[in-house]
Amino acid sequence: MLLNAPARLVRRARKRLTRLDDTHPHQTDLILAWNKIHAMVTPP
């Protein structure tokens, strides 16, 4: 499910962003998972 999500890679203000499709049924789950992964990698 995570690897097959319709998304677009964009560049904005020198940052690379992933834009998820608003109509994807698991959009909130994907955002929650990404935030949890990012919290594990980011030092306190």
N, CA, C and O atoms as a Tripos MOL2 file, in Angstrom:
@<TRIPOS>MOLECULE
protein
  176   175    44     0     0
PROTEIN
NO_CHARGES

@<TRIPOS>ATOM
      1 N           0.8250   -1.1890    0.0000 N.3       1 MET1
      2 CA          0.0000    0.0000    0.0000 C.3       1 MET1
      3 C           0.8720    1.2580    0.0000 C.2       1 MET1
      4 O           0.5920    2.2010   -0.7390 O.2       1 MET1
      5 N           1.9180    1.2810    0.8140 N.am      2 LEU2
      6 CA          2.7520    2.4710    0.9050 C.3       2 LEU2
      7 C           3.4960    2.7400   -0.3910 C.2       2 LEU2
      8 O           3.6340    3.8960   -0.7920 O.2       2 LEU2
      9 N           3.9720    1.7060   -1.0470 N.am      3 LEU3
     10 CA          4.7420    1.8870   -2.2680 C.3       3 LEU3
     11 C           3.8710    2.1720   -3.4860 C.2       3 LEU3
     12 O           4.3780    2.6440   -4.5040 O.2       3 LEU3
     13 N           2.5910    1.8980   -3.4060 N.am      4 ASN4
     14 CA          1.6970    2.1020   -4.5410 C.3       4 ASN4
     15 C           0.8010    3.3260   -4.3900 C.2       4 ASN4
     16 O          -0.1840    3.4620   -5.1160 O.2       4 ASN4
     17 N           1.1240    4.2030   -3.4730 N.am      5 ALA5
     18 CA          0.3010    5.3920   -3.2640 C.3       5 ALA5
     19 C           0.5450    6.3920   -4.3860 C.2       5 ALA5
     20 O           1.6960    6.6630   -4.7280 O.2       5 ALA5
     21 N          -0.5180    6.9450   -4.9650 N.am      6 PRO6
     22 CA         -0.3310    7.9540   -6.0050 C.3       6 PRO6
     23 C           0.1910    9.2500   -5.3900 C.2       6 PRO6
     24 O          -0.4780    9.8660   -4.5610 O.2       6 PRO6
     25 N           1.3780    9.6520   -5.7990 N.am      7 ALA7
     26 CA          1.9930   10.8580   -5.2520 C.3       7 ALA7
     27 C           2.8350   11.5180   -6.3230 C.2       7 ALA7
     28 O           3.1330   10.9260   -7.3600 O.2       7 ALA7
     29 N           3.2080   12.7430   -6.0530 N.am      8 ARG8
     30 CA          4.0290   13.5060   -6.9780 C.3       8 ARG8
     31 C           5.1910   14.1040   -6.1920 C.2       8 ARG8
     32 O           4.9980   14.6770   -5.1200 O.2       8 ARG8
     33 N           6.3900   13.9660   -6.7300 N.am      9 LEU9
     34 CA          7.5540   14.5980   -6.1180 C.3       9 LEU9
     35 C           7.6800   16.0110   -6.6630 C.2       9 LEU9
     36 O           7.7090   16.2110   -7.8780 O.2       9 LEU9
     37 N           7.7550   16.9900   -5.7720 N.am     10 VAL10
     38 CA          7.8470   18.3840   -6.1840 C.3      10 VAL10
     39 C           8.9780   19.0650   -5.4230 C.2      10 VAL10
     40 O           9.3980   18.6070   -4.3600 O.2      10 VAL10
     41 N           9.4620   20.1650   -5.9860 N.am     11 ARG11
     42 CA         10.4630   20.9890   -5.3140 C.3      11 ARG11
     43 C           9.8330   22.3330   -5.0040 C.2      11 ARG11
     44 O           9.2190   22.9670   -5.8620 O.2      11 ARG11
     45 N           9.9990   22.7530   -3.7560 N.am     12 ARG12
     46 CA          9.4380   24.0300   -3.3350 C.3      12 ARG12
     47 C          10.3690   24.6400   -2.2960 C.2      12 ARG12
     48 O          10.6710   24.0100   -1.2830 O.2      12 ARG12
     49 N          10.8130   25.8390   -2.5380 N.am     13 ALA13
     50 CA         11.6940   26.5630   -1.6190 C.3      13 ALA13
     51 C          12.9190   25.7250   -1.2570 C.2      13 ALA13
     52 O          13.2820   25.5980   -0.0880 O.2      13 ALA13
     53 N          13.5440   25.1580   -2.2870 N.am     14 ARG14
     54 CA         14.7570   24.3460   -2.1410 C.3      14 ARG14
     55 C          14.5490   23.0670   -1.3380 C.2      14 ARG14
     56 O          15.5220   22.4760   -0.8680 O.2      14 ARG14
     57 N          13.3310   22.6350   -1.1720 N.am     15 LYS15
     58 CA         13.0330   21.3900   -0.4660 C.3      15 LYS15
     59 C          12.3190   20.4480   -1.4170 C.2      15 LYS15
     60 O          11.5960   20.8830   -2.3140 O.2      15 LYS15
     61 N          12.5220   19.1850   -1.2190 N.am     16 ARG16
     62 CA         11.7950   18.1750   -1.9990 C.3      16 ARG16
     63 C          10.6190   17.6980   -1.1710 C.2      16 ARG16
     64 O          10.7720   17.3070   -0.0140 O.2      16 ARG16
     65 N           9.4530   17.7330   -1.7750 N.am     17 LEU17
     66 CA          8.2210   17.3510   -1.0920 C.3      17 LEU17
     67 C           7.5320   16.2340   -1.8500 C.2      17 LEU17
     68 O           7.6940   16.0930   -3.0620 O.2      17 LEU17
     69 N           6.7730   15.4550   -1.1330 N.am     18 THR18
     70 CA          5.9360   14.4280   -1.7310 C.3      18 THR18
     71 C           4.4940   14.8530   -1.5390 C.2      18 THR18
     72 O           4.0170   14.9910   -0.4130 O.2      18 THR18
     73 N           3.8130   15.0560   -2.6400 N.am     19 ARG19
     74 CA          2.4040   15.4530   -2.5700 C.3      19 ARG19
     75 C           1.5380   14.2300   -2.8260 C.2      19 ARG19
     76 O           1.6050   13.6240   -3.8960 O.2      19 ARG19
     77 N           0.7290   13.8730   -1.8420 N.am     20 LEU20
     78 CA         -0.1640   12.7320   -1.9690 C.3      20 LEU20
     79 C          -1.4620   13.1550   -2.6300 C.2      20 LEU20
     80 O          -1.8970   14.3000   -2.5060 O.2      20 LEU20
     81 N          -2.0690   12.2210   -3.3280 N.am     21 ASP21
     82 CA         -3.3600   12.4630   -3.9610 C.3      21 ASP21
     83 C          -4.4290   12.6170   -2.8740 C.2      21 ASP21
     84 O          -4.5060   11.7930   -1.9620 O.2      21 ASP21
     85 N          -5.2450   13.6570   -2.9650 N.am     22 ASP22
     86 CA         -6.2810   13.9150   -1.9590 C.3      22 ASP22
     87 C          -7.3620   12.8480   -1.9230 C.2      22 ASP22
     88 O          -8.0410   12.6950   -0.9070 O.2      22 ASP22
     89 N          -7.5340   12.1150   -3.0040 N.am     23 THR23
     90 CA         -8.6160   11.1380   -3.0580 C.3      23 THR23
     91 C          -8.1810    9.7320   -2.6390 C.2      23 THR23
     92 O          -8.9960    8.8090   -2.6550 O.2      23 THR23
     93 N          -6.9220    9.5550   -2.2700 N.am     24 HIS24
     94 CA         -6.4430    8.2300   -1.8910 C.3      24 HIS24
     95 C          -7.0970    7.8190   -0.5660 C.2      24 HIS24
     96 O          -7.1000    8.6060    0.3810 O.2      24 HIS24
     97 N          -7.6510    6.6040   -0.4810 N.am     25 PRO25
     98 CA         -8.3840    6.1980    0.7240 C.3      25 PRO25
     99 C          -7.5080    6.0400    1.9670 C.2      25 PRO25
    100 O          -8.0270    6.0750    3.0830 O.2      25 PRO25
    101 N          -6.2120    5.8700    1.8070 N.am     26 HIS26
    102 CA         -5.3270    5.6670    2.9560 C.3      26 HIS26
    103 C          -4.3930    6.8460    3.1860 C.2      26 HIS26
    104 O          -3.3190    6.6870    3.7650 O.2      26 HIS26
    105 N          -4.7960    8.0200    2.7360 N.am     27 GLN27
    106 CA         -3.9400    9.1970    2.8350 C.3      27 GLN27
    107 C          -3.5760    9.5130    4.2850 C.2      27 GLN27
    108 O          -2.4070    9.7720    4.5710 O.2      27 GLN27
    109 N          -4.5270    9.4980    5.1980 N.am     28 THR28
    110 CA         -4.2270    9.8300    6.5900 C.3      28 THR28
    111 C          -3.3120    8.7880    7.2220 C.2      28 THR28
    112 O          -2.4590    9.1330    8.0400 O.2      28 THR28
    113 N          -3.4760    7.5130    6.8540 N.am     29 ASP29
    114 CA         -2.5990    6.4700    7.3780 C.3      29 ASP29
    115 C          -1.1650    6.6540    6.8900 C.2      29 ASP29
    116 O          -0.2180    6.4510    7.6500 O.2      29 ASP29
    117 N          -1.0060    7.0340    5.6350 N.am     30 LEU30
    118 CA          0.3210    7.2600    5.0760 C.3      30 LEU30
    119 C           1.0120    8.4520    5.7370 C.2      30 LEU30
    120 O           2.2100    8.4010    6.0190 O.2      30 LEU30
    121 N           0.2670    9.5070    5.9810 N.am     31 ILE31
    122 CA          0.8350   10.6890    6.6360 C.3      31 ILE31
    123 C           1.2320   10.3540    8.0720 C.2      31 ILE31
    124 O           2.2950   10.7690    8.5330 O.2      31 ILE31
    125 N           0.3970    9.6170    8.7710 N.am     32 LEU32
    126 CA          0.7130    9.2130   10.1400 C.3      32 LEU32
    127 C           1.9680    8.3400   10.1830 C.2      32 LEU32
    128 O           2.8360    8.5370   11.0340 O.2      32 LEU32
    129 N           2.0610    7.3840    9.2710 N.am     33 ALA33
    130 CA          3.2410    6.5150    9.2180 C.3      33 ALA33
    131 C           4.4900    7.3290    8.9070 C.2      33 ALA33
    132 O           5.5320    7.1100    9.5250 O.2      33 ALA33
    133 N           4.4080    8.2560    7.9710 N.am     34 TRP34
    134 CA          5.5650    9.0870    7.6260 C.3      34 TRP34
    135 C           6.0100    9.9150    8.8270 C.2      34 TRP34
    136 O           7.2080   10.0330    9.0850 O.2      34 TRP34
    137 N           5.0610   10.4880    9.5650 N.am     35 ASN35
    138 CA          5.4080   11.2930   10.7340 C.3      35 ASN35
    139 C           6.0670   10.4520   11.8170 C.2      35 ASN35
    140 O           6.9810   10.9270   12.4920 O.2      35 ASN35
    141 N           5.6210    9.2130   11.9980 N.am     36 LYS36
    142 CA          6.2340    8.3270   12.9810 C.3      36 LYS36
    143 C           7.6460    7.9490   12.5720 C.2      36 LYS36
    144 O           8.5430    7.9110   13.4140 O.2      36 LYS36
    145 N           7.8580    7.6680   11.2900 N.am     37 ILE37
    146 CA          9.1990    7.3410   10.8110 C.3      37 ILE37
    147 C          10.1150    8.5460   10.9610 C.2      37 ILE37
    148 O          11.2610    8.4050   11.3870 O.2      37 ILE37
    149 N           9.6260    9.7130   10.6200 N.am     38 HIS38
    150 CA         10.4300   10.9290   10.7210 C.3      38 HIS38
    151 C          10.7930   11.2160   12.1820 C.2      38 HIS38
    152 O          11.8970   11.6880   12.4540 O.2      38 HIS38
    153 N           9.8940   10.9430   13.1170 N.am     39 ALA39
    154 CA         10.1600   11.1660   14.5390 C.3      39 ALA39
    155 C          11.2390   10.2190   15.0440 C.2      39 ALA39
    156 O          12.0070   10.5870   15.9330 O.2      39 ALA39
    157 N          11.3150    9.0170   14.5020 N.am     40 MET40
    158 CA         12.3360    8.0620   14.9260 C.3      40 MET40
    159 C          13.7170    8.4830   14.4210 C.2      40 MET40
    160 O          14.7150    8.2330   15.0980 O.2      40 MET40
    161 N          13.7960    9.1070   13.2640 N.am     41 VAL41
    162 CA         15.0630    9.4730   12.6560 C.3      41 VAL41
    163 C          15.5820   10.8000   13.1970 C.2      41 VAL41
    164 O          16.7930   10.9720   13.3340 O.2      41 VAL41
    165 N          14.6990   11.7330   13.5050 N.am     42 THR42
    166 CA         15.0840   13.0550   13.9480 C.3      42 THR42
    167 C          15.5990   13.0160   15.3900 C.2      42 THR42
    168 O          14.9020   12.5260   16.2780 O.2      42 THR42
    169 N          16.8090   13.5250   15.6310 N.am     43 PRO43
    170 CA         17.3260   13.5330   17.0020 C.3      43 PRO43
    171 C          16.5520   14.5210   17.8720 C.2      43 PRO43
    172 O          16.0280   15.5110   17.3610 O.2      43 PRO43
    173 N          16.4740   14.2680   19.1630 N.am     44 PRO44
    174 CA         15.6930   15.1740   20.0610 C.3      44 PRO44
    175 C          16.3090   16.5410   20.2120 C.2      44 PRO44
    176 O          15.7690   17.3870   20.9240 O.2      44 PRO44
@<TRIPOS>BOND
     1     1     2 1
     2     2     3 1
     3     3     4 2
     4     3     5 am
     5     5     6 1
     6     6     7 1
     7     7     8 2
     8     7     9 am
     9     9    10 1
    10    10    11 1
    11    11    12 2
    12    11    13 am
    13    13    14 1
    14    14    15 1
    15    15    16 2
    16    15    17 am
    17    17    18 1
    18    18    19 1
    19    19    20 2
    20    19    21 am
    21    21    22 1
    22    22    23 1
    23    23    24 2
    24    23    25 am
    25    25    26 1
    26    26    27 1
    27    27    28 2
    28    27    29 am
    29    29    30 1
    30    30    31 1
    31    31    32 2
    32    31    33 am
    33    33    34 1
    34    34    35 1
    35    35    36 2
    36    35    37 am
    37    37    38 1
    38    38    39 1
    39    39    40 2
    40    39    41 am
    41    41    42 1
    42    42    43 1
    43    43    44 2
    44    43    45 am
    45    45    46 1
    46    46    47 1
    47    47    48 2
    48    47    49 am
    49    49    50 1
    50    50    51 1
    51    51    52 2
    52    51    53 am
    53    53    54 1
    54    54    55 1
    55    55    56 2
    56    55    57 am
    57    57    58 1
    58    58    59 1
    59    59    60 2
    60    59    61 am
    61    61    62 1
    62    62    63 1
    63    63    64 2
    64    63    65 am
    65    65    66 1
    66    66    67 1
    67    67    68 2
    68    67    69 am
    69    69    70 1
    70    70    71 1
    71    71    72 2
    72    71    73 am
    73    73    74 1
    74    74    75 1
    75    75    76 2
    76    75    77 am
    77    77    78 1
    78    78    79 1
    79    79    80 2
    80    79    81 am
    81    81    82 1
    82    82    83 1
    83    83    84 2
    84    83    85 am
    85    85    86 1
    86    86    87 1
    87    87    88 2
    88    87    89 am
    89    89    90 1
    90    90    91 1
    91    91    92 2
    92    91    93 am
    93    93    94 1
    94    94    95 1
    95    95    96 2
    96    95    97 am
    97    97    98 1
    98    98    99 1
    99    99   100 2
   100    99   101 am
   101   101   102 1
   102   102   103 1
   103   103   104 2
   104   103   105 am
   105   105   106 1
   106   106   107 1
   107   107   108 2
   108   107   109 am
   109   109   110 1
   110   110   111 1
   111   111   112 2
   112   111   113 am
   113   113   114 1
   114   114   115 1
   115   115   116 2
   116   115   117 am
   117   117   118 1
   118   118   119 1
   119   119   120 2
   120   119   121 am
   121   121   122 1
   122   122   123 1
   123   123   124 2
   124   123   125 am
   125   125   126 1
   126   126   127 1
   127   127   128 2
   128   127   129 am
   129   129   130 1
   130   130   131 1
   131   131   132 2
   132   131   133 am
   133   133   134 1
   134   134   135 1
   135   135   136 2
   136   135   137 am
   137   137   138 1
   138   138   139 1
   139   139   140 2
   140   139   141 am
   141   141   142 1
   142   142   143 1
   143   143   144 2
   144   143   145 am
   145   145   146 1
   146   146   147 1
   147   147   148 2
   148   147   149 am
   149   149   150 1
   150   150   151 1
   151   151   152 2
   152   151   153 am
   153   153   154 1
   154   154   155 1
   155   155   156 2
   156   155   157 am
   157   157   158 1
   158   158   159 1
   159   159   160 2
   160   159   161 am
   161   161   162 1
   162   162   163 1
   163   163   164 2
   164   163   165 am
   165   165   166 1
   166   166   167 1
   167   167   168 2
   168   167   169 am
   169   169   170 1
   170   170   171 1
   171   171   172 2
   172   171   173 am
   173   173   174 1
   174   174   175 1
   175   175   176 2
@<TRIPOS>SUBSTRUCTURE
     1 MET1         2 RESIDUE 1 A MET
     2 LEU2         6 RESIDUE 1 A LEU
     3 LEU3        10 RESIDUE 1 A LEU
     4 ASN4        14 RESIDUE 1 A ASN
     5 ALA5        18 RESIDUE 1 A ALA
     6 PRO6        22 RESIDUE 1 A PRO
     7 ALA7        26 RESIDUE 1 A ALA
     8 ARG8        30 RESIDUE 1 A ARG
     9 LEU9        34 RESIDUE 1 A LEU
    10 VAL10       38 RESIDUE 1 A VAL
    11 ARG11       42 RESIDUE 1 A ARG
    12 ARG12       46 RESIDUE 1 A ARG
    13 ALA13       50 RESIDUE 1 A ALA
    14 ARG14       54 RESIDUE 1 A ARG
    15 LYS15       58 RESIDUE 1 A LYS
    16 ARG16       62 RESIDUE 1 A ARG
    17 LEU17       66 RESIDUE 1 A LEU
    18 THR18       70 RESIDUE 1 A THR
    19 ARG19       74 RESIDUE 1 A ARG
    20 LEU20       78 RESIDUE 1 A LEU
    21 ASP21       82 RESIDUE 1 A ASP
    22 ASP22       86 RESIDUE 1 A ASP
    23 THR23       90 RESIDUE 1 A THR
    24 HIS24       94 RESIDUE 1 A HIS
    25 PRO25       98 RESIDUE 1 A PRO
    26 HIS26      102 RESIDUE 1 A HIS
    27 GLN27      106 RESIDUE 1 A GLN
    28 THR28      110 RESIDUE 1 A THR
    29 ASP29      114 RESIDUE 1 A ASP
    30 LEU30      118 RESIDUE 1 A LEU
    31 ILE31      122 RESIDUE 1 A ILE
    32 LEU32      126 RESIDUE 1 A LEU
    33 ALA33      130 RESIDUE 1 A ALA
    34 TRP34      134 RESIDUE 1 A TRP
    35 ASN35      138 RESIDUE 1 A ASN
    36 LYS36      142 RESIDUE 1 A LYS
    37 ILE37      146 RESIDUE 1 A ILE
    38 HIS38      150 RESIDUE 1 A HIS
    39 ALA39      154 RESIDUE 1 A ALA
    40 MET40      158 RESIDUE 1 A MET
    41 VAL41      162 RESIDUE 1 A VAL
    42 THR42      166 RESIDUE 1 A THR
    43 PRO43      170 RESIDUE 1 A PRO
    44 PRO44      174 RESIDUE 1 A PRO
